[in-house]
Amino acid sequence: MNEQIKLLAEQAKKYALAAMIKITDKEQALKAYSESYDTKFAELIVRKCINREELLGAIARGWCSEKNEHKTMDSDLAFAIFDEVEKHIKEHFGVE
């Protein structure tokens, strides 16, 4: 498993454990853990996807590679594109 995914899974696990810690009924506690883990893990993945700094870095590395004849990109255009991508990802996954 990818190290980033492992890190996000561990964060979701901690969150889910905290959600179930006060529940005394075993069945309800397991249900609360499962639901909390799934929700938090998905949310963390979406948030990671919309991390603007990482997106910009990845695009810049690809855009300025030796294989690419273009060495510059208008920053206003780049940020406008990322704003739209971020907006659509958030809307699609229901993350604010």
C-alpha positions as CSV (number, residue, x, y, z in Angstrom):
1,M,0.0,0.0,0.0
2,N,1.2,3.5,-0.8
3,E,2.7,5.3,2.2
4,Q,0.4,8.3,1.8
5,I,-2.6,6.0,1.8
6,K,-1.3,4.2,4.9
7,L,-0.9,7.6,6.7
8,L,-4.5,8.6,5.8
9,A,-5.8,5.2,6.9
10,E,-4.0,5.6,10.3
11,Q,-5.5,9.1,10.7
12,A,-9.0,7.7,9.9
13,K,-8.4,4.9,12.4
14,K,-7.6,7.3,15.2
15,Y,-10.7,9.3,14.4
16,A,-12.9,6.3,14.3
17,L,-11.5,4.9,17.6
18,A,-12.3,8.3,19.3
19,A,-15.9,8.1,17.9
20,M,-16.6,4.7,19.4
21,I,-14.7,5.0,22.7
22,K,-17.8,6.2,24.7
23,I,-20.2,3.6,23.3
24,T,-20.7,0.6,25.6
25,D,-22.7,-1.6,23.4
26,K,-20.3,-3.7,21.3
27,E,-22.4,-3.9,18.2
28,Q,-23.1,-0.1,18.2
29,A,-19.5,0.6,18.9
30,L,-18.4,-1.5,15.9
31,K,-21.0,0.2,13.7
32,A,-19.9,3.6,14.8
33,Y,-16.2,2.7,14.2
34,S,-16.9,1.4,10.7
35,E,-19.0,4.4,9.7
36,S,-16.6,6.9,11.2
37,Y,-13.6,5.2,9.6
38,D,-15.1,5.0,6.2
39,T,-16.3,8.6,6.2
40,K,-13.1,10.1,7.6
41,F,-10.9,8.0,5.2
42,A,-12.9,9.2,2.2
43,E,-12.8,12.8,3.4
44,L,-9.0,12.7,3.9
45,I,-8.5,11.3,0.4
46,V,-10.6,14.0,-1.1
47,R,-8.8,16.7,0.9
48,K,-5.5,15.3,-0.2
49,C,-6.7,15.5,-3.8
50,I,-7.6,19.1,-3.6
51,N,-4.4,20.2,-1.9
52,R,-3.4,23.1,-4.1
53,E,0.3,23.1,-3.3
54,E,0.7,19.5,-4.2
55,L,-1.3,19.9,-7.4
56,L,0.7,23.0,-8.4
57,G,4.0,21.2,-7.7
58,A,3.0,18.2,-9.8
59,I,1.8,20.3,-12.7
60,A,4.8,22.5,-12.6
61,R,7.2,19.5,-12.7
62,G,5.4,18.1,-15.6
63,W,4.9,21.4,-17.5
64,C,8.6,22.3,-17.2
65,S,10.0,19.0,-18.0
66,E,12.6,18.7,-20.7
67,K,10.1,16.8,-22.9
68,N,7.7,19.8,-22.9
69,E,8.6,22.6,-25.3
70,H,6.7,25.1,-23.2
71,K,8.7,26.4,-20.3
72,T,6.1,28.9,-18.8
73,M,2.5,28.9,-17.9
74,D,0.4,32.0,-17.0
75,S,0.0,31.8,-13.3
76,D,-3.5,33.4,-13.4
77,L,-4.7,30.7,-15.8
78,A,-3.1,28.0,-13.7
79,F,-4.9,29.2,-10.5
80,A,-8.2,29.6,-12.4
81,I,-7.9,26.0,-13.6
82,F,-7.1,24.7,-10.1
83,D,-10.0,26.7,-8.6
84,E,-12.4,25.0,-11.0
85,V,-10.9,21.6,-10.4
86,E,-11.1,22.1,-6.6
87,K,-14.7,23.3,-6.8
88,H,-15.8,20.3,-8.9
89,I,-14.0,17.8,-6.6
90,K,-15.6,19.4,-3.5
91,E,-19.0,19.4,-5.1
92,H,-18.7,15.8,-6.4
93,F,-17.7,14.4,-3.0
94,G,-19.6,16.8,-0.8
95,V,-16.6,18.2,1.0
96,E,-16.6,21.8,2.2
